[in-house]
Amino acid sequence: MNELTGATSGAARSELERLAAAELERVLRNSAGGEEAVRLAAAVGGSIAAAIVNLAPRQRRVLGPALKDPSKLAAKILKLLLVDAAQTLETAVSVPGFDSTASPTESDFGLSAQRNGLASVLIEEWAGQVAGSTHLEEALRIPRSTLHRWQRRGEVIALRTGGRKHVFPLAQFVDGRPVSGIREVLALIGHPRATWSWLVQARSEFDGEAPIALLIKDRAQDVIRAAEAFSARVDKPVHAG
């Protein structure tokens, strides 16, 4: 640690970044994160440390309050990194376990699927497990033409990833078909992301169950009535009192 401390005064930023990353990597070696996780954590930590040290005094004062809760700041930084990677990545990447749009076979991890892998991770944080048309065709035997026809008719929910691709939440399919009620709920709420967000959130009127769980139980009419009430509340104009 003495090497890192002594280098902060005159070392170039790149050298400081290297030293900080090396020290972080040494500290993290005994963690359970695995070799790749340790390497990534050290690289990001070193880069951020070097950037903060090289800030102007006024900038450090502005940043100071945010550093009082580093755990929250770290989550924000990681989110920004993932979003940026998902939106700008133009060449193939290899992120084991991150690509949920590709089929399980190695030969299907193509460039377009890998470009959308990080975006799919962000979607899965709130939408649950999703898959692209290749996986649905092979795993659920849903032809692409059928899937796209359902999408055009509003019978299935498709979520746009960071690029131009769409992924489909798997929970909406039972026996290779979208559950009854999806089309009506989507028509009422009007936007795929808003609709799926509503469908997967636990609701008090259903004793804490999510609407999608009721659709799977063939309780479409109950869910449609709740969606109508929800849509009416959202669309109701606000009058000045």
Steps between C-alpha positions, in 0.01 A plus 500: 500500500800731554572493126147618426512774763833631386397510135199721541691827499681488169404189306315531174138400513561180304770391745284588800214304345727199455626514858149538644371210292792280604440576867128431468569174321734393780239579765222323308695181434343321796146591397258248354436704189723303267799604290304695239290684760813598694669628183197708398449639850866600526499667159185702573609589852844610387360715223247671727760556774741661253224717356395627845858575607548705184185708545530867568443599866164658416386180326607287798296722733193451282553124492560473873136466617435216255791303644338483843313190381745322267282191458223702334752682285652171385162368386442817295842475338450136404159577355646778288782275381258225399264736322788662312642163399162373384433807287842551342653155463551440129728196503466158658546473874536198721307535824429150642150465639388842378350418160143389549392559140710223349410134491675260740724356227846649450453540124214744552700757698516729196607860481153657510395293799817588691460870428163486674614286792569785741175675412316178576660488843364845576155393385515185711558710811133597492337285232618155599643247256478602135601339171538588137323345204779245439465351846120502486504320167735228621388461861125562474453409132353842421574588135638848447218581260244409766681702766515806278133462408409491868714809555329694219157408637592597855455144625847478651722746684836582340757717677757697303862452607785748472510450122217436255434147619205386710490242776193328638427434869475124541238514774232600249522167316319182601518193278664702226234771486450837670259471790144621453453863599832641381343669197224669702735623772750632245222684317382660825838614631637573157878459531688167513740599778232661712271202444759241598610704799139506619455128433802391705446721805325349801165668555292530814172426317640159416621426854857583412513300179614647170238528222707276271463219756122535480505492120687171522222375730235586236372800693522735205177685573615595849826635361327688217265672745797603715682628190194704405494659844874564488477655153212723608701632795803570283302670225271699732566874454615696802274799577622798692338511839 
